[in-house]
Amino acid sequence: MADLLKNMLNYDSLRKFALVIQSSYNQFQVDEFITSIMDETWDDLELMARGRKVSTTLGEYLPKDYKEAIDIVDKVIAKCEGFPRFCFTGFVEIYGQDEKDWDISINAMEKYTQYASFEFTVRPFIIKHEKRMMAQMYAWSKHENEHVRRLSSEGCRPALPWGQALNKYKNDPTPVLPILEQLKTDPSLYVRKSVANNLNDISKTHPDLVVKLAKEWYGKNEHTNWIVKHGCRTLLKKGNREALAIFGCDDVASVDVNNFTLGTKSISIGEEIAFSFVVSAKEATKVRLEYGIDYVKSNGKRNRKIFKISEVSLKENEKKSYTKKHSFADVSTRKHYPGTHSITLIVNGVERGTLDFELLK
C-alpha cells in the first residue's frame, strides 16, 4: 500500500499541484520546484520521506514570511487534488511551530483538516506544548465539523501508525481520556472509528483501564457500544476474559468443537487452505469464533496473527458447521515463507485445537 501511495507523488501530480499554487502566487517557480524535489535521491525515498521533501521544498519557494505563505495556502488548498495536498500538513509542521505563529498554525490546522487530515502535524505541537495543545484538542472535540472532531482524537492517539509516537501517553493516557469521553456518542462514524482506534492503542499498554472504561460505557448508547466493541478488538483477540464478558462471549464450558479438519496437509505460496469444524451448544450461549495462523517468518521463527470468523448466538443443543478458506498469496503487508505453519481454532478466547500444514515454495 505504501508503494502505491508513494507513486502518487510523481512528476504529473506535482506539476498540477505546482501550477495550482502558481495560479494564486505568480512568483512560484514551477519547474525549479519540481527539479528540487525530484533529484537523484527521489526514487529511493519511501512515502513519508517523499511527502516530507515536498513539504520542506514548499518552504523554499513560498514566501519566507509564514503568514504570507499561509495566505497563499488558504487560496489554493481547496483547488489542489490528490495526494500532493497532504504536503501542506507537513508544511505547517515544519514552518509553523514558532510561538509567534501559534494562532496562525492552529487556525490553519482547523481549517485545512477537512481537505487533508492533520493528525501527523499536531503531534510535535503536543510534545512541545502539551497542556496548551491538548486544551485546543479538547476544544476541537466540540467542533461542529466532523473532520475537526476526528482530528482531536486521531491526533492524540498514543501509537498512530506512521506518526510520531506520543510516548508520554503510552505511559499515562489520562490526558487523552476527556477527549474520548466527549466523543463517545459522536454521530459521525468517521469520528467514532478514530475514538475506537485511540482506545485500542491505549489497550495495548493499559488493558485494565480500557476494560474499566468499556464496562462504564457499554450498554448506554448505540454509538458508544460500537466504539467500545471496536476499541476492545486487541483485548478480544488476546482472549482477555473481562473484555469477552462485556460482550457475553466468556462461556467456555457450554461450547463443544468437533470435526476440526484441514482440506489438505500442504499448499504452495500463492494458494489457499480450507478448514472446517462444527460447534455445538449444551446450553443457549453466545460464541465468538476466531482462528490463529502461526506464520513462519524470514528468520524461521513463527508469529501468530488472529482472524475473526464470526459471533453467533446458539440455542440449547444447536449445532453450526463452518468452512473457511485462508489465502497465502503474498500482499504488500505480508510476505510468506515456506515451512510448517499452524491453524488454531479459538472459541470465546480459548484455543480449541491446532492443526499443522506445510507451506511450500
C-alpha positions as CSV (number, residue, x, y, z in Angstrom):
1,M,0.0,0.0,0.0
2,A,2.8,2.4,0.9
3,D,4.4,1.8,-2.5
4,L,1.2,2.6,-4.3
5,L,0.7,5.8,-2.3
6,K,4.3,6.9,-2.8
7,N,3.9,6.6,-6.6
8,M,1.0,9.1,-6.4
9,L,3.7,11.7,-5.7
10,N,5.1,11.8,-9.2
11,Y,6.0,14.4,-11.9
12,D,2.5,14.8,-13.2
13,S,0.8,15.2,-9.8
14,L,3.5,17.5,-8.6
15,R,3.2,19.7,-11.7
16,K,-0.5,20.0,-11.4
17,F,0.0,20.9,-7.7
18,A,2.6,23.5,-8.5
19,L,0.5,25.1,-11.3
20,V,-2.4,25.5,-8.9
21,I,-0.1,27.3,-6.4
22,Q,1.2,29.5,-9.3
23,S,-2.3,30.4,-10.2
24,S,-2.6,32.3,-6.9
25,Y,1.1,33.2,-6.5
26,N,2.6,34.0,-9.9
27,Q,6.1,34.1,-8.5
28,F,6.0,30.4,-7.7
29,Q,8.7,28.7,-9.9
30,V,7.0,25.5,-11.1
31,D,9.9,23.8,-12.9
32,E,12.5,24.7,-10.3
33,F,10.2,23.5,-7.5
34,I,9.8,20.1,-9.2
35,T,13.5,19.8,-10.1
36,S,14.5,20.5,-6.5
37,I,12.2,17.7,-5.3
38,M,12.8,15.0,-7.9
39,D,16.6,14.9,-7.6
40,E,18.9,11.9,-7.6
41,T,17.5,10.7,-4.2
42,W,13.8,10.8,-5.2
43,D,13.4,7.2,-6.5
44,D,14.8,5.7,-3.3
45,L,12.6,7.7,-1.0
46,E,9.6,6.0,0.7
47,L,6.2,7.6,1.1
48,M,6.7,9.6,4.3
49,A,10.1,10.8,3.1
50,R,8.7,11.9,-0.2
51,G,6.0,13.9,1.5
52,R,8.5,15.4,3.9
53,K,10.7,16.5,1.0
54,V,7.8,18.2,-0.9
55,S,6.7,19.9,2.4
56,T,10.2,21.2,3.0
57,T,10.7,22.4,-0.5
58,L,7.4,24.3,-0.4
59,G,9.0,26.5,2.2
60,E,11.8,27.3,-0.1
61,Y,9.5,28.5,-2.9
62,L,6.7,30.1,-1.0
63,P,7.2,33.5,0.8
64,K,9.6,33.3,3.7
65,D,7.1,35.1,5.9
66,Y,4.9,32.3,7.3
67,K,1.7,34.3,7.4
68,E,2.2,35.3,3.7
69,A,2.8,31.7,2.8
70,I,-0.4,30.5,4.7
71,D,-2.4,33.2,3.0
72,I,-1.4,31.6,-0.3
73,V,-2.3,28.1,1.0
74,D,-5.7,29.5,2.0
75,K,-6.4,30.3,-1.6
76,V,-5.2,27.0,-3.2
77,I,-5.7,24.1,-0.8
78,A,-9.3,23.5,-1.9
79,K,-8.3,23.6,-5.6
80,C,-5.5,21.0,-5.2
81,E,-6.3,17.4,-5.9
82,G,-4.9,14.1,-4.9
83,F,-2.1,13.2,-2.6
84,P,0.2,16.2,-3.0
85,R,-2.2,18.4,-1.0
86,F,-1.3,16.3,2.1
87,C,2.1,18.0,1.8
88,F,0.5,21.2,3.3
89,T,0.2,19.3,6.6
90,G,4.0,18.8,6.7
91,F,4.5,22.5,5.7
92,V,2.6,23.7,8.8
93,E,4.5,21.2,11.0
94,I,7.9,22.3,9.6
95,Y,7.5,26.0,9.4
96,G,4.7,26.8,11.8
97,Q,5.9,25.9,15.3
98,D,7.3,29.3,16.3
99,E,5.5,30.9,19.2
100,K,4.7,34.0,17.1
101,D,2.9,31.7,14.6
102,W,0.9,29.7,17.0
103,D,-2.5,31.1,16.2
104,I,-1.9,31.1,12.5
105,S,-1.0,27.4,12.7
106,I,-3.9,26.4,14.9
107,N,-6.3,28.2,12.6
108,A,-4.7,26.6,9.6
109,M,-5.0,23.1,11.0
110,E,-8.6,23.6,12.0
111,K,-9.5,24.9,8.5
112,Y,-7.4,22.6,6.3
113,T,-8.0,19.3,8.0
114,Q,-11.2,18.9,6.0
115,Y,-9.0,18.7,2.9
116,A,-6.1,16.7,4.2
117,S,-6.1,15.3,7.8
118,F,-3.6,16.9,10.1
119,E,-3.2,14.2,12.7
120,F,0.6,14.0,12.0
121,T,1.0,17.7,12.2
122,V,-0.5,18.2,15.7
123,R,1.8,15.7,17.4
124,P,5.0,17.8,17.6
125,F,2.8,20.6,18.9
126,I,1.5,18.3,21.7
127,I,5.1,17.2,22.5
128,K,6.4,20.7,22.8
129,H,3.3,22.4,24.3
130,E,1.3,19.6,25.8
131,K,-1.2,21.5,28.1
132,R,-1.8,24.3,25.6
133,M,-2.3,21.9,22.6
134,M,-4.4,19.4,24.5
135,A,-6.7,22.2,25.6
136,Q,-7.0,23.0,21.9
137,M,-7.7,19.4,21.1
138,Y,-10.4,19.2,23.7
139,A,-12.0,22.4,22.2
140,W,-11.9,20.8,18.8
141,S,-13.7,17.7,20.1
142,K,-16.7,20.0,20.4
143,H,-16.4,21.5,16.9
144,E,-19.4,21.4,14.5
145,N,-17.2,19.9,11.7
146,E,-16.6,16.1,11.9
147,H,-13.2,16.4,10.4
148,V,-12.1,18.7,13.2
149,R,-13.6,16.5,15.8
150,R,-11.9,13.5,14.3
151,L,-8.6,15.4,14.4
152,S,-9.0,15.9,18.1
153,S,-9.0,12.2,18.7
154,E,-6.7,10.9,15.9
155,G,-4.0,13.5,16.6
156,C,-3.5,12.3,20.2
157,R,-3.5,8.6,19.6
158,P,-0.6,7.2,21.6
159,A,0.6,5.0,18.7
160,L,-0.7,6.5,15.5
161,P,0.6,4.4,12.6
162,W,3.3,6.2,10.6
163,G,3.1,9.1,13.1
164,Q,5.5,10.3,15.8
165,A,4.8,8.3,18.9
166,L,3.4,10.1,21.9
167,N,5.4,8.1,24.4
168,K,4.1,10.1,27.4
169,Y,0.6,9.0,26.6
170,K,1.8,5.4,26.1
171,N,3.0,5.6,29.8
172,D,0.0,7.6,31.0
173,P,-3.0,8.1,28.7
174,T,-5.0,10.1,31.2
175,P,-4.8,13.4,29.3
176,V,-6.4,11.8,26.3
177,L,-9.5,10.5,28.2
178,P,-11.5,13.8,28.4
179,I,-11.5,13.9,24.5
180,L,-12.6,10.4,24.2
181,E,-15.4,11.0,26.8
182,Q,-16.6,14.0,24.8
183,L,-16.7,12.0,21.6
184,K,-18.0,8.7,22.8
185,T,-21.5,9.3,21.4
186,D,-20.5,11.2,18.3
187,P,-23.0,10.8,15.5
188,S,-20.2,10.6,12.8
189,L,-18.8,7.1,12.1
190,Y,-15.6,8.8,10.8
191,V,-15.1,10.2,14.3
192,R,-16.2,7.0,16.1
193,K,-13.6,5.0,14.2
194,S,-10.9,7.3,15.5
195,V,-12.1,7.1,19.1
196,A,-12.2,3.3,18.8
197,N,-8.7,3.3,17.4
198,N,-7.4,5.5,20.2
199,L,-8.9,3.2,22.7
200,N,-7.3,0.2,21.0
201,D,-3.9,2.0,21.2
202,I,-4.4,2.5,24.9
203,S,-5.5,-1.1,25.4
204,K,-2.0,-2.3,24.3
205,T,-0.3,-0.6,27.3
206,H,-3.2,-0.1,29.8
207,P,-5.6,-3.0,29.3
208,D,-7.2,-2.7,32.7
209,L,-8.0,1.0,32.1
210,V,-9.8,0.2,28.8
211,V,-11.7,-2.7,30.4
212,K,-12.8,-0.3,33.1
213,L,-14.0,2.3,30.5
214,A,-15.7,-0.4,28.4
215,K,-17.7,-1.6,31.4
216,E,-18.7,2.0,32.2
217,W,-19.6,2.9,28.6
218,Y,-21.2,-0.2,27.2
219,G,-24.9,-0.6,27.1
220,K,-25.9,3.1,27.3
221,N,-25.7,4.3,23.7
222,E,-25.7,2.6,20.3
223,H,-22.8,4.7,19.0
224,T,-20.8,4.1,22.2
225,N,-21.4,0.4,22.0
226,W,-19.8,0.3,18.6
227,I,-16.8,2.3,19.8
228,V,-16.3,0.0,22.8
229,K,-16.5,-3.2,20.7
230,H,-14.1,-1.9,18.1
231,G,-11.8,-0.3,20.7
232,C,-11.5,-3.7,22.5
233,R,-10.6,-5.7,19.4
234,T,-7.0,-6.3,20.5
235,L,-8.1,-7.3,24.0
236,L,-10.7,-9.7,22.5
237,K,-8.1,-11.2,20.2
238,K,-5.8,-11.8,23.2
239,G,-8.6,-13.6,25.0
240,N,-9.0,-11.1,27.8
241,R,-11.7,-12.7,29.9
242,E,-13.1,-9.4,31.3
243,A,-13.4,-7.9,27.8
244,L,-15.0,-11.0,26.5
245,A,-17.5,-11.0,29.4
246,I,-18.6,-7.4,28.5
247,F,-20.0,-8.8,25.2
248,G,-21.3,-12.1,26.5
249,C,-18.6,-14.2,24.9
250,D,-17.0,-15.7,28.0
251,D,-18.8,-19.0,28.2
252,V,-16.4,-21.9,27.5
253,A,-18.0,-24.8,29.3
254,S,-21.2,-24.8,27.2
255,V,-19.5,-25.0,23.8
256,D,-18.1,-28.1,22.1
257,V,-16.0,-28.2,19.0
258,N,-15.9,-31.3,16.7
259,N,-14.5,-32.4,13.3
260,F,-11.9,-29.7,13.1
261,T,-10.1,-30.7,9.9
262,L,-7.9,-29.3,7.1
263,G,-8.7,-29.7,3.4
264,T,-5.0,-30.6,2.7
265,K,-1.7,-31.2,4.5
266,S,0.3,-28.9,2.2
267,I,-0.1,-26.0,-0.1
268,S,2.2,-23.7,-2.1
269,I,2.7,-20.0,-1.6
270,G,0.0,-18.2,-3.5
271,E,-2.6,-20.9,-2.8
272,E,-5.3,-21.1,-0.1
273,I,-6.1,-23.7,2.5
274,A,-9.5,-24.7,3.7
275,F,-10.5,-25.8,7.1
276,S,-13.8,-26.9,8.7
277,F,-15.3,-27.5,12.1
278,V,-18.6,-27.9,13.9
279,V,-19.6,-26.0,17.1
280,S,-22.5,-27.1,19.3
281,A,-24.0,-25.7,22.5
282,K,-25.0,-27.6,25.5
283,E,-26.9,-24.5,26.7
284,A,-28.0,-21.3,25.0
285,T,-24.9,-19.1,24.7
286,K,-23.0,-16.6,22.6
287,V,-19.9,-17.8,20.7
288,R,-17.0,-15.7,19.3
289,L,-15.2,-17.7,16.7
290,E,-11.6,-16.9,15.6
291,Y,-8.6,-18.7,14.2
292,G,-4.9,-18.0,14.5
293,I,-2.3,-18.6,11.9
294,D,1.2,-19.2,13.1
295,Y,3.2,-17.8,10.2
296,V,6.8,-18.8,9.6
297,K,9.0,-15.6,9.4
298,S,12.1,-15.0,7.3
299,N,14.3,-16.0,10.3
300,G,12.4,-19.3,10.7
301,K,10.6,-18.3,13.9
302,R,6.8,-18.2,14.0
303,N,4.4,-15.4,14.7
304,R,0.7,-15.7,15.3
305,K,-2.0,-13.5,13.6
306,I,-5.6,-13.7,14.8
307,F,-8.6,-13.6,12.4
308,K,-12.2,-13.3,13.3
309,I,-14.7,-15.7,11.8
310,S,-18.0,-14.6,13.5
311,E,-20.0,-14.1,16.6
312,V,-23.2,-16.1,16.8
313,S,-25.8,-16.9,19.4
314,L,-26.6,-20.6,19.7
315,K,-29.7,-22.2,21.2
316,E,-29.5,-25.2,23.5
317,N,-28.3,-28.2,21.6
318,E,-27.9,-26.2,18.4
319,K,-25.0,-27.1,16.0
320,K,-23.4,-25.0,13.4
321,S,-20.9,-26.1,10.7
322,Y,-18.3,-23.8,9.2
323,T,-15.9,-24.0,6.3
324,K,-13.3,-21.3,5.9
325,K,-10.5,-20.6,3.4
326,H,-7.4,-18.6,4.1
327,S,-5.1,-17.3,1.3
328,F,-1.3,-17.5,1.4
329,A,-0.8,-15.2,-1.6
330,D,1.9,-12.5,-1.0
331,V,0.5,-9.0,-0.5
332,S,2.0,-5.6,0.3
333,T,1.5,-6.2,4.0
334,R,2.7,-9.8,4.3
335,K,5.3,-11.9,2.5
336,H,5.0,-15.7,3.1
337,Y,7.9,-18.1,3.7
338,P,7.9,-21.9,3.4
339,G,7.8,-24.1,6.4
340,T,5.4,-25.7,9.0
341,H,2.5,-23.4,9.7
342,S,-0.4,-24.0,12.1
343,I,-4.1,-23.1,12.2
344,T,-5.5,-22.8,15.7
345,L,-9.3,-22.6,16.3
346,I,-10.2,-20.2,19.1
347,V,-13.7,-20.2,20.8
348,N,-14.5,-17.4,23.2
349,G,-10.8,-16.6,23.7
350,V,-9.8,-20.2,24.4
351,E,-7.8,-22.5,22.0
352,R,-9.8,-25.5,20.9
353,G,-7.4,-27.3,18.6
354,T,-4.4,-26.8,16.4
355,L,-3.5,-28.4,13.1
356,D,-0.2,-28.2,11.2
357,F,0.4,-28.0,7.5
358,E,3.3,-27.4,5.2
359,L,3.7,-24.2,3.1
360,L,5.8,-25.0,0.1
361,K,7.8,-22.7,-2.2
